[in-house]
Amino acid sequence: MIRCRFKTSAGDYRPVNWPIKHPYWCSGFGEDHSIVVAYADDEAEILCNWPEASELDSENVEGYLFTSRFACPAWFTP
């Protein structure tokens, strides 16, 4: 599994597929983009759910790490 930070469209940062397997969060905005942090099986899964994703920065992880900033989403059941 990976934890990936990437840029996506400014207007709507939600994934194009629903439901998705892993949690995600919008962590900020730029002038012409949103910044999303998402867990996924691999970068191909990120691009499937966010086809316009760019500047992917991924790291391999063993599991989810929820924090006060990246709390477990209400819709997600770990």
Secondary structure, DSSP 8 states (H G I E B T S, - for coil): -EEEEEEEESS--S-SSSS-SS-EEEEEE-SSEEEEEEEESSHHHHHHH-TT-EEEEEEE-SS----SSS---TT---
